[in-house]
C-alpha cells in the first residue's frame, strides 16, 4: 500500500486506538467479546469504577465505533461491533507489514555494508 494510503488508514484508525488506550475501556471490550450483549449493571459488576464511569467509557467506545447500545426495556444493552474490531486488526496488520518491510530493508542494507 502506498504511504499516502497507509496515512489515510492510520488517520481513520486513530480514534479506535485512542479509545482502546484506556485500561477500563479495554476491559469493557474484553468483557463484551464474549458475544452476548450486556447491560451497564452487568458490565459494572466487579469493576473498580462506578456505573456512571462505565457509561462514559461505553460512549467513548461507541463514538469510535467499537460498541453499540440498544434499549431492551428499561436497560441499555451494549455489544461489541465486530466489524470495527476486525477493521482495527486489519489496520494493525498493515502497520506490521510496513515494519516488516522496513526491517527487511535495514537488514539488507546492513548486510551489504558489512
Beta strands, then each sheet from edge to edge (+ up, - down):
strand 1: 38-39
strand 2: 67-72
strand 3: 75-80
sheet 1: 1+ 3- 2+
end
